[in-house]
Amino acid sequence: CGGSISDSSGVLQSPNYPGSYPNDADCVWEIQVENNFRVTLTFRDIVMQSGTCQHDYVEVYDGPLHSSPLLGRFCSGSFPTYVSSSNMMSVRFHSDSRYSFRGFQAHYSSIPAGHNTTIQCLPDYMHVVVSRDYLQSQGYSAQRVILNDSRCRPTVTSQEVVFNIPYNSCGTIQEENNDTINYSNTIRVASSGYIIKRKKNIDIHVSCKMLRKSWQQVMYAAEDTVDVNEYQFGRYNMNITFYDSPAFLRQVRSSPYYIDLNQNLYLQACLHNSDPNLKVVVDTCVASPDPHDFNTLAYYLVKNGCPRDSSYATFYSPSSHFARFKFNAFEFMSRHPSVYLKCQMLVCRLGDYSSHCYQTCSTRAKRDTSSAEEKVEVVVGPLQLQEERAPSGNTR
């Protein structure tokens, strides 16, 4: 149960609804709609073990589960409606080992946020747009909108002031906080007065926060400014590519990738990000004949940093943004026409020796997640054995 949801509207419900939900369930749904939209969630049915909501309950979070405010926890009573402050909301359903009931059903949809200022966290920079109509309504000129580093100028159009703020220059500050890696900067809207000022300066603080499996985007304004608070979420830019040899010079571009049993397969994961102080490693790789189900029929090559297949090995990488590894085409592939891989990568701060990126298999399992490491999942494939290919196919 649970999972990531990106549709603009839909239905959430407890497992087996309207039948009785199972004991010892713990489901988390992450709803992420388009940038500059919000999530509205309305519950239509709730039947659980009532009381103090300590045993069976539903929780709603204003963003990712582990780093966002709790909007509410309930198990019975009225049918509440929640609206996120961003384009992301998380819903958690928990049951204990005792009683079981019908559970819950809820409907969600996306609604426009109606912003005067927007932000997107892109792979190499923050893209911030400030409406000139908003500036003019507050009595400010677009020509007086600057960064902390005044050498990094915006692009001013007839309707907008646009900043592309790099993560590693223009005065961007990098820091670690709880489970995030933060990149922040300040846009200042200056008053026109030099000696006598009729208005306060506006400081718009913008930041991209690296969260578990996502980028969180945050914006707020200092003092008594209004209508500029923004929270948006995106995803890491990560890809995995097959290579034809351990030299990692030529990519395999064919799809499906036709292989021989016992052939060595070479892969490189690449994190696309301008911050040089990040490191990526392989955490888990699992094979399945179904690209949407890696639980029913699954074969682990490596799990939580510990090799499960004897042929799995890693290689030296020329950049901390690369992770190179290999494995041998295994018997699992001969039993299925196509096989897919899902790999979970860890991204940590370079030189953070307390993180899982620097731990061995034996020590990694004993540690909690570091204060600054994130997980990203990538699915690649399909892989097919040579004999599965039609006779007229080209050789790889």
C-alpha positions, 0 to 999 in steps of 0.5 A: 500500500502507499506510494508516489502519486502524480495525477491531478486528482484521484482517490485514496483508501485503506487496504481492502476498503470497504472490507476490513483493513489488515493488521500491522499496516503502515502505508504512506502516500506522497501526492505531488501535483504540478508546480504552483498548484496546491493539494486539497484532500477531503475524507468521505468515510472513516471507520476505525478503532476510536478513542485517542487514535494511538492504535489505528489512525490516519495522519496528513502532512503538509509536504514530505512525511519526515520533514513537514508539519502535521496537519492532523491525526484522526481515527473517527468523527467528522470528515475533514478537508485539508489544503497543502501550502505547496504542491505536495502532501503526504498521507499516512495510514497506520494500524496495530495488531488488534482490531480491524475495521472498514478504514477510510476513503478520501478524494484529492485534487489540485487547485491553482495557488495564484502566486505573485512570486514562484520558484522552481529548483532545477538541477543547476540553479533556482529559477525565481520569477517575481511579478512586476504587477505585484511589485507595482501594486506595492509601490516598488520598481522592477529596476530595484530588485537585486540579489545579495550579490549585486553582480548577478542581475535578473532578466526584466521583461514587460511582466516579470523579473526573472532570476536564475540563481546558481547553487554554487555562486551569486552568494548562495549559501550551503548548509545542512539542517536536520535531514536536508541539504539547503541552498539559500539566497536573498532577493532584495526589493529596495526602497527608492529613498536614499535619506528619507524612506517611505517604505521598508525594503522587502527581503525575499528569502529563497531556498532549495532544500534537498529532501528524501527523494525530492527537492523542496523549494521554499520562499518567504519574505521578511517582516510584514510583506504578504502573499509571497510564501511558497513551497514547491517540490520536485525530483532529483535528476539522476539516470543510469546507463549501461556501458559495453565494457569496464572502460566505461567509454561506449554507452549501450543505446539499444532498447531492449538491451540483448545480452547473453547468460553469464555476460558481465553488465556494466552500469553507471549512475550519474547525478546531474547537479552543479554542487560539486560537494555531493557524492552518489553511491549504490544502495539497493538494486533489485531485478523484476520481470515487471517494471511496476512490481519489484516485490512479487518476483524479485532478485536482489543484486545489492541491498542496503549496501550489502551485495546479495549476488556474488558477481556484483562489484563496484568500480572507481569513478572519476567524479563523486557524481558517478557510481559505477558497478557491474553484475553478471547476467544471472539465471533469473533472466532465463525464466522471463522474457524481459527483466528490469532493474530498480536501483536506489541511490544514496546522495550524501555530502562529500566528506561526510564520513558519518553518512551511509555513503562512507560506511561498509556493509556491516556498519551501514546496517547499524546506523540511522540515516545521516542528517544529510543523505537522500535516496533516489530510485531509478528504473532501467531496462528491459534486458532480454537474452539473445535467444528471445530476439527475433532472427532478423534483429541487428546484433548489438 
